[in-house]
Structures are given as C-alpha cells and as structure tokens.
Amino acid sequence: MKSEIKHQKRDKRHRRIRIKISGTSKIPRLCVFRSNLHIYAQLIDDEKRKIILTAGDRELKIKPKKGDIKTEKPGGKKQLSGKSAIAYAVGKLIAEKAIKNKIEKVIFDKGGYAYHGRVEGLAEGARAGGLKF
C-alpha cells in the first residue's frame, strides 16, 4: 500500500514536470527511469512522439566496481560506488550514443525522482560524456 502511494506521488510529480518541458529532434528530452534494480535513460522527440535512443544498465558489458569512478564536484572529488557508479556509466553510454547521432544538447527530465543518488550519477555521467543540459 505504501509503495503504491509512492508511485502515485512520483507519477503526479512527473506529469507536472512534463507540462513544462518537451523535447524536439534537435534538442531531445533525456528521460530517466529507475527501478529498485536497474536504471534506464531515453532520448525522446516529443514533437514526433518517438524514442531516438535508449541506454540501460543491462547494456553495460562491464559493471563498474567500488572506487572505479571518481567525479569532480565543486566541493571536491566524489567517489561513486554501487548503483550510483552503474548509473554514471549509463549516463556516459547514452552520451556516447547521442554524440554519434550528432546530438549535443538535451533537456533533462528526472522523471519525478529527486536529483540525488542514481539520478544525479546518471546526469553527471551524461555531462562527462559530452552532453550539455
């Protein structure tokens, strides 16, 4: 019952956000979905209602281990481990695919989730891969 209410609240937040943002073919929307086990990212063209690219942690050939990923933050270095490190790798993967398709700028849609943990890791990975939000 409690998890059902959480999902309803997240859906409500996401609908409220989606009213304000939408992607185009030149500047698509980078949408994030996370479950308990996995994280996925999609580049979406809302004008044509098409998914341009997708990436997920199941596509990663080698999962990062503890201490593999270190990021530069304004407050200093931050070491990612576990699911956050995997999310960072997914962000880099979607950025590589986007750069190959000549997409450099995106609109970030955090999907109703808080910008913290895995969602933040995915965003940092996409920025490190060359995407601009």
N, C-alpha and C positions, 0 to 999 in steps of 0.2 A: 504494500500500500504506500509506504513512504517513498520507495523508488519511483512508483508511478507518478506521484505528485512532483518529484524532482524532474522527471522527463517532461511533464506538462509545463512546468515553470520555464525550463530551458527552451521548449518549443515556442512558448509565448514571447520570451526574450528574442529568439531568433526571428520570429515573424515581425517584431517591432523594428529590429535592425534592418531587415530586408526591405522595408518600406523606404528606407533612406539610401540604400546602396544597391547598385546593379552594375553588371559588367558588360563590356562591349567586346567586339572582336579584337580591337587594338589594345584595350585595357580590360582584360577579363577579371572576374571575381575569383580570388583564391579562397575556396571554402574548405573549412576544416571539420572533420568528424572524428570523434574519438569514442571508443568503447572501452570497456574495462581491460581488454587485452590488446587491442590494435588501434592504430591511428591512420587516417587516410586524408589526402588532400586532393582537391579537384580545381581545375581552371575552367570556369564556366562563362559562356557568352549568353547573357540573359536576353539580348535582343533576338537572337535566333533560337533561343532555348536549347542550346547544345552544350555538351561537355567537350571541351577541347582536349584536355589532358587529365590523367589521373596518376596518382602515386600512393603507395601504401607500404606499410612495414613488411608485408608479405613478399614484396618485390625485392627487398634487400637481400643481396647474396650473402653478405657477412654482417651479422648484427654487431654493433659496437659494444665493447666491454668497458668495465669501470675504468675511468681515467683516460680513455682514448680521446675524448673530445674536451677541449678547453676553449672557452669563448671569452672574448674581450667585452667587458661591461664597463660603463662609466665609473663604477665604484672599484674596479679592479678585475682580476681574472676570476672566472667561474668554471668549476669542473662539473660536467654533466655525467650522470650515470643512470643505468636502468632504462626506464621507459622514456625519460627526457632525452637521453642520448639517442635512442632509436628515433624519436620524433625529430631531432636535429638532423639525423641522416635522411629522413623522409623529406624534410624541407630542402635539403641540398639536392636530393634526387628530383623533386618537382622543379627546382630552379634550373637544373641541367636540361631537363626535357623542354622547359619553356624557352631557354636560350637557344636550343636547337631549332625551335619553331619560330624564332625571331620575336619573342615576347620578352620585354624587359621590365615593363611596368604593370603592376596589378593592384587591385583593390582588395584589402584583407578582410575576410568575413570569418570571424572567430566562432560562428555557429551558436551563439548564445552561451558559450563557455567563458569562464574567467580567463583573462590574459595572464596565465600563471602556469608553471609546470610544463606539461607536454605541449600545450598550445603555444606558449612562449618559446619553447625549444624549437618547434616547427617553424615559427616565424623567424627566429634567429638563423636557423639553417637556410631558409629561403633567401634571407638577406645576404648571408655569407656566400651563397651560390650565385649571387648577382642580380636578384630581383629587387626592384625598388617599389616600396609601398607609398 
